[in-house]
């Protein structure tokens, strides 16, 4: 995957805000927790999280009915080094 994809995803302000919240937290968060921090509609948050995940900036883990998201900085940092 080319780095252009990651930077295109990062160019949207709501996605940057979600990524920022995950950075500040330093832990896993679900969509409801991100909604309370960002104030963006749940469906919009889910769509943005899917885009962040598709380029490898975040990862997810499903537990029961909830999905928890966290940063995947290792994969992004690796691609930056290979660039």
Residue pairs with C-beta under 8 A, 6 or more apart in sequence:
1 55
1 56
1 79
3 79
3 80
3 83
5 55
6 55
6 56
6 57
6 76
6 79
9 15
9 51
9 52
9 54
9 55
9 57
10 16
10 19
10 57
12 48
14 38
14 40
14 44
14 45
14 48
15 48
15 51
15 52
17 38
17 40
18 34
18 38
18 40
18 45
18 48
18 49
18 52
19 52
19 57
19 58
19 71
21 29
21 34
21 37
21 38
22 29
22 34
22 58
22 69
22 70
22 71
23 71
27 70
28 61
28 68
28 69
28 70
29 37
29 68
29 69
29 70
30 66
30 67
30 68
30 69
31 42
31 45
31 46
31 49
31 67
31 69
32 42
34 45
34 49
34 69
35 41
35 42
35 45
38 45
40 48
49 58
49 60
49 69
52 58
53 59
53 60
53 69
56 72
56 75
56 76
56 79
57 71
57 72
57 73
57 76
58 69
58 70
58 71
58 72
59 69
59 70
59 71
59 72
60 67
60 68
60 69
60 70
61 67
61 68
61 70
62 68
